[in-house]
Amino acid sequence: MATNRSRRLRKKLCVDEFQELGFELQLSYPESTDDAAVEAFFADLVVEGIEGNGMALIGGEEFAVVCSGKRGSVTEEQRATVEAWLKARPELSSFEVSPLLDVWYPDNPVATA
């Protein structure tokens, strides 16, 4: 695909100055955790940890991508807030929060301002 694109096309494709950033979550639960407890934790995560901070979650109870709730990018502060929220929760055996990445094209490098 051509790299000399109009501003309108760059915005439509979410590239260059319109790149949208988010991050990935990898969640692990203790083996003794029942399904109801996992569902309750995940509901709390979505409502308190994600939507309460202006973000949206795409995925499931073990792997998800977090992006902005509206057009734009997640900030490093929002990512750190979710990480701190997860650290404070005893329901997880482990979790991993990725660095910020391009949510539309994960293989593309993150543009620096």
N, C-alpha and C positions, 0 to 999 in steps of 0.2 A: 504494500500500500504506500502511496506517496507520502512523503514527510512534509511537503510544503502545503499545509492545509489552511483553509480560511479560519478565522476566529470562530465563526458559527459552527463549523465542523469540529474544531478542537473541543468546543464546549459540549457538543452533542456526543462526542466520543469519550469525554472525560479524560483528556490527555493534556500534556504540557501544563500551562497555568491553571487548568481545570481538573487536574489530578485530584482524586478523592482518596484520603487515607483512612485506614481502619487498622484493626489488629485481630489476631486469631486467639481463641481460648481453647486449651486442651484441659479437660477436667477428668479426674479419677476419683472414684469413691471407694471406701473400704468394702471388702467383699461381703461383710455382714450387713451392709445397708440394704433395706428393702426398697421396693419400687416406689411405695408411697412417700418415703423419706426423700428419695431422689427427686421425685416430682415436686414436692413441697419446697425443697432447696432451690430447684431450677425456677420455680415460679417466683420465689423471693429474689433470685438473681435478676430475672428479667424486669420485675417491677422496681425493686429498690436500687440494684446496682447498675442497670443499663438504662431503662426508660427514665428513671429518676434523675439521671445525669444527661438527658437529652440525646441519647443514642438509641440505636436499634440493633437487634441480635438476629442473625440468620444462622440456623443450624439446630443442633439438638443438645441433649444432656451431656454428651462427652466431647463434642467438637463444635465450635461455632465461630462465626466471623462477626465482629462488632464494627458497625459503621455509624455515621452520623444519622440522627433521626430525621434530618432534613438535608437538602443538597449541601455538600461541603465535606469537610474532613473532621475526623476526631482529633483532638489535641493530645499532646503528650500528658497534660494534666488530667484529662479524662481517662486516659489509659492508666495512669498511676492511681487514680481514684478507684477504678475497678480492681486493680491489683491489690490495693489496700483492703478493699471490701472483702475480697476472696481470702486474704490472709487472716482476717478476723473471724472467719467462719470455720467451725470445727467439723462440718459435715464432709469435707474433702480429705482424701488421703494425700493427694498432690494435685497441683495445677501448674499450667505454663501459660504465660501471656507473651505473645510474640512482640517484637518491635513493630512500630508503625510500618504498614505496607500499603501498596496501591491495591484498593479493593476491587477494581475493575480488571486490572492486569497485574496479578501478583508477581509475575516474573520481571516486570519493569522496575528499575531502581526508583527510589523515592527522590523526587526533585528537591533540591535545596534552594532556599530563597536567596 
